[in-house]
Amino acid sequence: MSAWNYSRRGALGLIGAGTAGIATGLARPGILRAQDAARVVVVGGGFGGATAARNLKARAPGLSVTLVEPAERFYTCPFSNLVLGGLRDLESIGHGFDGLRAQGIEVIHAMAEDIDTAARTLSLSNGSDLAWDRLVLSPGIDIRWNAIEGYDEAAAELAPHAWKAGAQTQLLRGQLEAMEDGGTFILCAPENPFRCPPGPYERVSMIAHYFSQEKPNSKILILDAKDAFSKRGLFEEGWAALYGDMIEWVGRSGDGAITRVDAEALEVTTEFGQVHKADVLNIVPPQKAGFIAERAGVTNESGWVPVNPITFESEQVEGIYVVGDATIAAPMPKSGFCANAQAKVVAAAIVAELDGQDPADPVWINTCYSLIGPEYGISVADVYRISDGAIAVAPETGGVSPTGASAAFRANEARYAMGWYASIAQDTWGTV
Ligand SMILES: Cc1cc2nc3c(=O)[nH]c(=O)nc-3n(C[C@H](O)[C@H](O)[C@H](O)COP(=O)(O)OP(=O)(O)OC[C@H]3O[C@@H](n4cnc5c(N)ncnc54)[C@H](O)[C@@H]3O)c2cc1C
């Protein structure tokens, strides 16, 4: 990616910024300053959106910050696998928005339905329109319905994806509870890129934990559309240590990619025509950026959003910043930690830009913990910087948990995972 030219900011004097919602008291004609109550609207109250809103307001208290999110309570995908494994209840991973309101952020519970990028307005499901000077989108993922034949919204009520937490998590948990001992749970994992690369493998680990306690004769089959997966060696070591041969993984070259789902029969058909029958079927389907990104005209043919790697401003529409899973930010994974880190950089970049300054050089950190058992955690961590105009893993940083570690080491990592969850929830929503 070519180096981004920040001099355009000065040259344009933020042309187009003056069309909507601008308060009085501008520093210079045509220039918005953060403290002059420029209006920033944030779409999505998950990891990226809530963090962006909180950090915008913290950096520039005079800024008018509005968050648009339909849910009054947000349920995190992180630790939803623990709910499936019976280690947590759903309420323990729910977060409200009072922490944001207490900070002076306006929170509107509605869906953003459309965006007029010329007029700089957003239309909401409650019938109102919101004006914005800068827009932050963190809508997460949408499912590509019917990308796998037979897997549509109705099928997801029988064979849940549970890749957005809440009702889908409860549905899958209920099915696992209702399953007889000796049953087969099948999880079908997608190709890259998708939300949370280690997520499917942590999920089967947590379900294996539940089965080992309650339904020890049951089996778990992972049908995978790829031949490699995140932290594979560590997962396989943990599965063998804790669950014997309960979990079987089949990669693409072993005919693991599915092409068809029959949700009524709980059957899937693979690329080479094998049919597998489940007692509980969990499809993690192909994904794309949340639909509002497409409405804003910021997605490309991949269905994801290309961004300026320094500021996460859309490459396609000026004034719109995108964070989190919706973006193309590889090698950063689609994780809550990354969404949170990206959102902080975006908040800093927006305030700098409004004040006519260049953005700082960003540095992001990501750590993904996965639980294989209640006392058995593993992790991967990386630091990212800009190199040759693109996001890159910083040399000599990060790493994964060692293989062959002691039980005490794994127990400590499980404990760190609990600490990570509490701190990122506090940081994102202002409440644990
Ligand atoms: C099983 C599982 C386990 C995971 N575990 C981890 C983990 O341990 N650690 C980790 O870091 N990450 C983990 N993740 C990944 C993490 O959940 C995502 O990367 C993270 O949620 C991305 O944040 P986001 O802001 O992009 O999207 P989200 O957090 O999903 O937030 C998007 C929000 O936008 C809202 N929204 C969407 N469209 C609109 C619209 N048009 N108008 C208004 N609001 C809208 C949605 O309602 C939603 O609340 C896990 C994911 C899964 C599925």
The ligand as a Tripos MOL2 file, in Angstrom:
@<TRIPOS>MOLECULE
LIG
   53    58     1     0     0
SMALL
NO_CHARGES

@<TRIPOS>ATOM
      1 C1        -16.7090  -17.7490   19.7770 C.3       1 LIG1
      2 C2        -15.8780  -16.5040   19.7260 C.ar      1 LIG1
      3 C3        -14.8930  -16.2930   20.6790 C.ar      1 LIG1
      4 C4        -14.1250  -15.1370   20.6430 C.ar      1 LIG1
      5 N1        -13.1580  -14.9720   21.5760 N.ar      1 LIG1
      6 C5        -12.3550  -13.8800   21.5180 C.ar      1 LIG1
      7 C6        -11.3420  -13.6980   22.4950 C.ar      1 LIG1
      8 O1        -11.1600  -14.5120   23.4060 O.2       1 LIG1
      9 N2        -10.5750  -12.5820   22.4120 N.ar      1 LIG1
     10 C7        -10.7640  -11.6580   21.4420 C.ar      1 LIG1
     11 O2        -10.0440  -10.6460   21.4400 O.2       1 LIG1
     12 N3        -11.7330  -11.8070   20.5000 N.ar      1 LIG1
     13 C8        -12.5130  -12.8920   20.5120 C.ar      1 LIG1
     14 N4        -13.5130  -13.0520   19.5740 N.ar      1 LIG1
     15 C9        -13.6380  -12.0630   18.4770 C.3       1 LIG1
     16 C10       -14.4400  -10.8410   18.8640 C.3       1 LIG1
     17 O3        -15.7410  -11.2120   19.2670 O.3       1 LIG1
     18 C11       -14.5780   -9.8770   17.6910 C.3       1 LIG1
     19 O4        -13.3400   -9.7550   17.0440 O.3       1 LIG1
     20 C12       -15.0480   -8.5230   18.1540 C.3       1 LIG1
     21 O5        -16.3610   -8.6460   18.6640 O.3       1 LIG1
     22 C13       -14.9990   -7.4990   17.0260 C.3       1 LIG1
     23 O6        -15.4430   -6.2550   17.4810 O.3       1 LIG1
     24 P1        -16.3090   -5.3230   16.4930 P.3       1 LIG1
     25 O7        -16.5110   -4.0280   17.1800 O.co2     1 LIG1
     26 O8        -15.7180   -5.3510   15.1390 O.co2     1 LIG1
     27 O9        -17.6810   -6.1130   16.3770 O.3       1 LIG1
     28 P2        -18.7110   -6.4830   17.5330 P.3       1 LIG1
     29 O10       -18.0160   -6.5640   18.8310 O.co2     1 LIG1
     30 O11       -19.4830   -7.6470   17.0590 O.co2     1 LIG1
     31 O12       -19.6740   -5.2290   17.5970 O.3       1 LIG1
     32 C14       -20.4700   -4.9030   16.4920 C.3       1 LIG1
     33 C15       -21.7080   -4.1880   17.0000 C.3       1 LIG1
     34 O13       -22.2620   -3.4170   15.9400 O.3       1 LIG1
     35 C16       -23.6590   -3.4830   16.0210 C.3       1 LIG1
     36 N5        -24.1700   -3.1770   14.6890 N.ar      1 LIG1
     37 C17       -23.9800   -3.8860   13.5470 C.ar      1 LIG1
     38 N6        -24.5890   -3.2580   12.5120 N.ar      1 LIG1
     39 C18       -25.1550   -2.1450   13.0260 C.ar      1 LIG1
     40 C19       -25.9370   -1.1080   12.4540 C.ar      1 LIG1
     41 N7        -26.2400   -1.1060   11.1560 N.pl3     1 LIG1
     42 N8        -26.3750   -0.1240   13.2700 N.ar      1 LIG1
     43 C20       -26.0690   -0.1220   14.6040 C.ar      1 LIG1
     44 N9        -25.3280   -1.0820   15.1860 N.ar      1 LIG1
     45 C21       -24.8970   -2.0770   14.3970 C.ar      1 LIG1
     46 C22       -23.9640   -4.8910   16.4940 C.3       1 LIG1
     47 O14       -25.2310   -4.9420   17.1220 O.3       1 LIG1
     48 C23       -22.8090   -5.1300   17.4680 C.3       1 LIG1
     49 O15       -23.1990   -4.7870   18.7760 O.3       1 LIG1
     50 C24       -14.3390  -14.1760   19.6180 C.ar      1 LIG1
     51 C25       -15.3270  -14.3940   18.6670 C.ar      1 LIG1
     52 C26       -16.0920  -15.5550   18.7090 C.ar      1 LIG1
     53 C27       -17.1630  -15.7510   17.6890 C.3       1 LIG1
@<TRIPOS>BOND
     1     1     2 1
     2     2     3 ar
     3     2    52 ar
     4     3     4 ar
     5     4     5 ar
     6     4    50 ar
     7     5     6 ar
     8     6     7 ar
     9     6    13 1
    10     7     8 2
    11     7     9 ar
    12     9    10 ar
    13    10    11 2
    14    10    12 ar
    15    12    13 ar
    16    13    14 ar
    17    14    15 1
    18    14    50 ar
    19    15    16 1
    20    16    17 1
    21    16    18 1
    22    18    19 1
    23    18    20 1
    24    20    21 1
    25    20    22 1
    26    22    23 1
    27    23    24 1
    28    24    25 2
    29    24    26 1
    30    24    27 1
    31    27    28 1
    32    28    29 2
    33    28    30 1
    34    28    31 1
    35    31    32 1
    36    32    33 1
    37    33    34 1
    38    33    48 1
    39    34    35 1
    40    35    36 1
    41    35    46 1
    42    36    37 ar
    43    36    45 ar
    44    37    38 ar
    45    38    39 ar
    46    39    40 ar
    47    39    45 ar
    48    40    41 1
    49    40    42 ar
    50    42    43 ar
    51    43    44 ar
    52    44    45 ar
    53    46    47 1
    54    46    48 1
    55    48    49 1
    56    50    51 ar
    57    51    52 ar
    58    52    53 1
@<TRIPOS>SUBSTRUCTURE
     1 LIG1         1 GROUP 0 **** ****
